[in-house]
Amino acid sequence: MLNTIHILLADDHPLFREGVAHSLGSEPDFEIVAQADSGEEAVEMALRLHPDIVLLDVSMAGMGGIAAAGKIAADSPGVRIMMLTVSENRENLMAALKAGAHGYVLKGVSASELRAITRRVAGGEAYVTPALAADMLTEFSQPHPIDSFAELTARETSILKLVSLGLTNREIGEQMFIAEKTVKHYMTSILQKLHVRSRTEAALIAMQRGVSKTE
């Protein structure tokens, strides 16, 4: 029996939103629990309905998708967040990841690609459209010619691997038999050494480097 992924859609273009809802809702493992046409409504619905994943447009009237992502990440930490947008703006990408988004997908993707990506992000993976991810990672590497991974300790590398697999700080602590507060300290060190601002960015770099691969 398939595990149902409960989805909240937020986009202020009804025709596009309905198209996405129809495409995803036709899959047996997807259920569209609600649709929102503003960031404010998305935040309220996420808190009330506890979906597995929220798909947010970046540009919406009132509270935009990035601000909504930040509120949802703070108020509903168990909800996965994916931006679905036309914006290829690097600043928007970085702001979304910093706000707590787990995925950043351009609206030009095919229906089958969107379904596959939604499953991956809902399942705990981080995802950024490949062209934007490559651009972002290239930018990260330019000011830091020394391999940042060489600065990570064995414990930090182990924690980063678990982060890239979608585990929370609490789950990492339970698996590694250390306090959640200790995991937070390690995460601060990891982000500083990799010169990134969010765990999603760190997870993307880890996946690029093969750190997330299981033995």
N, C-alpha and C positions, 0 to 999 in steps of 0.2 A: 504493500500500500504506500502510495506517495505521500510525503510530508507536504502539506499545503503551505505555500508562501503567501502570506497576507500582505497586500500592497496598497499603499496610499499614493495617489497621484496628485501633483500640484502643478498646474500650468494655467495661465490666464487666457490661453487660446483654446476655446471649447472644441473646435474641430480637430486640432492636433491631439488634445487630451483624450477625446473620445476614440480617436484612431488608436492611440497607444493602449487605452483601456480595452478595446476590442481585441487587439493583437495579443496582449498578455492574458486577458481573461479567457481567451479561447483554449489556453493550455490547461490540462487537467491538474497540474500542480500549482497553479496560480489562482488567487482570488483577489479581485479588486474590492477592498473593503470600503473605500470612499474616494471621492474626488474633490479637490479644493481648487479655487481659482485665485488664491492669494496666499502669501506667506503666513499671515496671521491665522487664516483658517487652517492651514497645514499644521501649524504648531499646536493649535487647539485640538485638532483631530488626532494627531500623533499621541498627545497626552491622554486623550480619552479612549482611543481605540487600540493602542499598543500594536501597531502593525509590525511585521517583520522588517519591512523596508519601505522607505519613502523615496519617491522619485520627484525631484524638485527642479523646476526651471530656474535659471539664474535671474532672469529679468521678469519681475512681476510688479504690478502696481502696488503701492504701499510698501510693506515689508518684502524685500527681495528674497530670492532663494538662498543667498549666502547667509543673510541675517537669520533666516528661518532655520537653516542648517545649524547655526550656532545655538539657537534656542532649543531645538529638538535634541541636539547632542547633550545639552546641559540638563534639560528637563526629562528627557526620555532616553537615558544612556543605552538601553538595550536595543534601540531601534537602529537599523542600518540606514545609511543615507547615501543616495546616489544623485548627482546632478545630471540632468538631461537637458542640454542646452545647445544653442548655435554659437555660443561665444568661444572663440579660440584664444581669447585674451589671456596672456600668461598671468597677469595680476589676478584675474578672476579665478583661475585655476588654483593659484597659491592661496588665495583668500579662502576658497572653498575647503581646501584640505586643512588649512589652519583652523577653520570653523568646526571641523569635525566630520566632513564628508569622507566616505569610504570609496567613492567612485566618481569619476568625471567622464561623461560620455557625450559625444556630439550627436545632434539630432539626425545627422546624415546616415547613421548606421541602419542596416537592414533590420527587418522585423525579427529574423532568426538570430541575428547577432545580439539584438537588444534582449531577447529572451535568454540567451546563453549568458550574457554579462550580468543580467539581473540575478540569475541563479548563483553565479559565482560570488557576487557581492553579498547577496543574502546569506550565502554559506560561509562568510567570514573572510573572503579575499578582498584585497584592495585592487582597484582597476582605474587606470587612466588611459584614454584613447592613445594608442601607441605613438602616433606622431607627436602629440603633446608631451607624452612621457619621455620620449627620446630627447626632445628639446629641453625639457626640464632637467633631465639627468646630465645632459651636456653642459648646461649652465652650472650645475652643481660642481662638476669636475674641473671646470676651467680655473677657478681661483685657488684650487687645492691640489697642486700637482702631486703631493705626497698621498699615497693610498690611505684614505681615512679608515678603511677596515683594519689596517695594520695596527691602529691605535686601540681597537676593541680588545678587551680581555676575553678569555674563554667563556666566562660567565655571561658577559654582555652579549657575546655572539649567540649563546644558547637562548638568552632571553629574546634577542632580536628574531631568532628563528620562530619562536612561539608567537611573537607579535605578528609576523608575516603570515602565520597560519590562522590568525583571527582571534587569538585568545585575549581575554581582558587581563588587567593587572592582577585581579583576584585569582583568576584561573591559573595564571603563570605562577603566582605564589604557591598555590596549592600543589601544582605539579612539581615545583622545584623545592618545596618545603622551606620557603622563606616568607616573611611577612609581606603583605601587600604594600606597606609603606616602603619596605626595602626595594621592592620592584620599581616603585615610582622613582626612587633615587637612582637606580640603575638606568631607567628610561631617560632621565634628565641627562645623565652622562652620555648615553648613546646618541641622543639628539645633538648634543654639543659636538661630539667627535665626528659625526657624519655631516655636520653643518646643515641640518634640516630643522624644521619647526614643528613637525607633527609626526605621530607614529605611523600615519598612512604613508607619508613621504619616505620614512625609514623602511617601511615594509616593501615599498616599490623598489627601492635600491637593493634590499635584501633579495628580492625575487630576481632582479636583474643579475645579481652576483651568484645566484644559485644557493643562497643560504637557506631558503625555505624548502628545499628539496628534502624529502624524507629519506632516511637511510635504506 
